[in-house]
Amino acid sequence: MDYFRFELNELHTAVDGDVGLAWGFHTEDYKLIGQAPAKVRVRFTVTLKYERNRWRTLLYHRDIQKFDERGYAVITQ
């Protein structure tokens, strides 16, 4: 990889008892060796549980697709 940059664009969080949620968007700007540069907007969701004095990841999801300015997926056919 020639370079990789990560920028957190939007972050939301919530905690209910011992369960924590985080969701939002980040941008990845990168260039693989021998390929053209790429810049993608990524939507992510994380679900965590607090136990034994640490946060444990229960679910991590991310997807990369085209989104409009409100964060809605752009459907193309």
C-alpha positions, 0 to 999 in steps of 0.5 A, spaced: 500 500 500 502 506 498 498 510 503 492 509 507 488 515 510 482 515 515 477 520 517 471 520 522 466 524 519 460 522 523 459 519 530 453 517 534 453 513 540 448 510 545 449 506 552 443 502 555 446 499 561 452 494 559 450 495 552 453 500 547 452 502 540 456 506 535 454 508 528 456 513 523 460 514 517 468 515 515 472 516 509 478 512 507 483 515 502 488 510 500 492 507 494 494 500 493 501 499 489 500 499 482 493 501 482 489 508 482 487 512 488 481 510 491 476 514 496 470 511 499 465 513 504 464 507 509 457 506 513 459 503 520 455 500 526 458 497 532 455 493 538 459 492 544 457 489 551 461 491 558 463 485 562 469 484 566 471 491 566 472 491 559 468 492 552 467 486 548 465 487 541 458 483 539 457 486 532 461 490 527 458 492 520 461 496 515 459 497 508 461 501 502 457 504 497 454 510 494 451 514 499 447 521 498 449 527 503 443 525 508 447 518 508 442 514 504 444 509 499 444 511 492 440 505 488 443 504 481 440 499 476 
